[in-house]
Amino acid sequence: MAEGLRADQVVLRPSKLRWAALLAGSVAFCAGGVLMVSSGEATGWLVLSFFGLCGVVSMTMLFSKNNYLVLAPAGFTIHSLFRQMTISWSNVESFGTYRLRGSSAVMFLYSPDFPRSRALRGLNRAMTGFDGGLPDTYGMGAERLAALMNEWKQRYGASPGSSSAAPGC
């Protein structure tokens, strides 16, 4: 168990396979950019720069231990490279999925009385129908993760900490 975690918490990590595939694709496109530059095509620099950046990001995500989602009776915590954000189950109305260009994401609606970031939430809701979202599906399908999040919300949302059994485990 990771340091600082309790027995009633679950840690979900991003899929290493997905990030490794993105890294491999980035390396292939960088090689293409190098070939373009060597044949005198100036746009090769754009290809090389963009996919080089994608490669750096994917390598960071692949080897970083700082990207994960913690589910706990009090709420969920999103850990990313440079920050973490904890949201109480009582501050979330529900979880769902949103599909954009062949990829699905887990999204959520905040409770109506949640005061934070109202303007940004309004913009997000106008574009997607949701207030916010998770940055990854943590090795699960979006529908499966949304269902798991709704299970935890249902179990712990009304009275956090009232039960020590973790749903979906």
C-alpha positions in Angstrom: 0.0 0.0 0.0 1.2 3.5 -0.8 2.5 5.6 2.0 -0.2 7.6 3.8 -3.1 5.5 2.5 -5.6 3.8 4.7 -7.2 0.4 4.2 -10.5 2.0 3.1 -8.9 3.8 0.2 -8.4 2.7 -3.4 -5.7 4.1 -5.7 -6.1 4.0 -9.4 -3.2 4.7 -11.8 -3.1 5.7 -15.5 -2.6 2.9 -18.0 1.2 2.5 -18.7 0.3 0.8 -22.1 -1.5 3.9 -23.3 1.4 6.3 -22.4 3.9 3.8 -23.9 1.9 3.8 -27.2 1.8 7.6 -27.2 5.6 7.7 -26.6 6.2 5.2 -29.4 4.1 7.2 -31.8 5.8 10.4 -30.9 9.2 8.9 -31.5 8.0 7.7 -34.9 6.7 11.1 -35.9 9.9 12.8 -34.6 11.9 10.5 -36.9 9.6 11.6 -39.7 10.3 15.2 -38.7 14.0 14.6 -38.8 13.7 13.1 -42.3 11.7 16.1 -43.4 14.2 18.6 -42.1 17.1 16.7 -43.6 15.4 16.8 -47.0 15.0 20.6 -46.7 11.3 20.8 -45.7 10.9 23.6 -43.1 7.6 22.1 -41.8 9.7 19.3 -40.5 10.7 21.6 -37.6 7.0 21.9 -36.6 6.5 18.2 -36.8 9.7 17.6 -34.8 8.8 20.2 -32.2 5.2 19.2 -31.6 5.9 15.4 -31.4 9.0 16.0 -29.4 6.9 17.8 -26.8 4.3 15.0 -27.0 7.2 12.5 -26.4 8.4 14.5 -23.3 4.9 14.6 -21.9 4.2 10.9 -22.5 7.6 9.9 -21.0 6.9 12.0 -18.0 3.5 10.4 -17.6 4.9 6.9 -18.2 7.6 7.1 -15.5 6.0 9.5 -13.0 4.6 8.1 -9.8 2.7 11.3 -9.1 -0.3 10.7 -11.4 -3.1 8.8 -9.7 -6.7 9.0 -8.3 -7.5 8.1 -4.7 -11.0 7.1 -3.7 -11.7 7.5 0.0 -14.8 7.8 2.1 -14.4 11.5 2.4 -14.1 12.1 -1.4 -11.7 11.6 -4.2 -8.3 13.2 -4.8 -6.8 13.7 -8.3 -3.0 13.7 -8.1 -1.2 15.0 -11.2 2.4 16.1 -11.9 2.3 19.5 -10.2 -0.9 19.6 -8.1 -3.6 17.7 -6.3 -7.3 18.4 -5.8 -9.6 16.8 -3.3 -13.4 16.9 -3.9 -15.9 15.7 -1.3 -18.5 13.2 -2.5 -21.2 15.6 -1.1 -20.0 18.3 -3.5 -20.7 16.1 -6.6 -24.2 15.5 -7.9 -23.2 12.6 -10.3 -20.6 11.2 -12.7 -21.1 10.4 -16.4 -19.1 10.1 -19.6 -18.5 12.4 -22.5 -17.3 11.3 -25.9 -15.1 13.5 -28.1 -13.4 12.4 -31.3 -13.5 8.7 -30.4 -12.2 9.1 -26.8 -14.4 9.0 -23.7 -13.8 10.8 -20.5 -15.3 10.6 -17.0 -17.1 13.9 -16.2 -19.1 15.1 -13.3 -21.7 17.6 -12.2 -21.1 19.6 -9.0 -23.9 19.9 -6.5 -25.9 23.1 -7.0 -24.7 24.6 -3.8 -21.0 24.1 -4.5 -19.6 27.6 -4.7 -16.2 27.1 -6.4 -15.5 28.2 -10.0 -19.0 29.0 -11.0 -18.0 30.9 -14.2 -15.7 28.1 -15.4 -18.3 25.5 -14.5 -20.9 27.4 -16.6 -18.6 27.4 -19.6 -17.8 23.7 -19.1 -21.4 22.8 -18.8 -22.3 24.8 -21.9 -19.7 22.9 -23.9 -20.0 19.3 -22.5 -23.1 19.2 -20.3 -20.8 18.7 -17.3 -19.0 20.9 -14.8 -15.6 19.1 -14.6 -13.8 15.9 -15.4 -11.1 13.5 -14.5 -7.8 13.8 -16.4 -7.6 10.1 -17.2 -9.6 6.9 -17.0 -6.9 5.2 -14.9 -6.7 2.0 -16.9 -10.4 1.5 -17.0 -13.1 2.2 -19.6 -14.8 5.5 -19.0 -18.2 3.9 -18.4 -16.8 1.5 -15.9 -14.9 4.2 -14.0 -18.0 6.5 -14.0 -20.0 3.6 -12.5 -17.4 3.0 -9.9 -17.3 6.8 -9.0 -21.1 6.8 -8.7 -21.0 3.7 -6.4 -18.6 5.6 -4.1 -20.7 8.7 -4.3 -23.9 6.8 -3.5 -22.2 5.0 -0.6 -20.3 7.9 1.0 -21.9 11.0 -0.4 -24.6 11.4 2.3 -22.6 10.6 5.3 -18.8 10.3 4.6 -17.0 7.7 6.6 -20.2 5.9 7.8 -19.0 2.6 6.3 -15.6 1.2 6.1 -16.3 -1.2 3.2 -15.1 0.0 -0.2 -17.5 -0.6 -3.1 -16.3 -2.1 -6.3 -13.2 -3.7 -4.9 
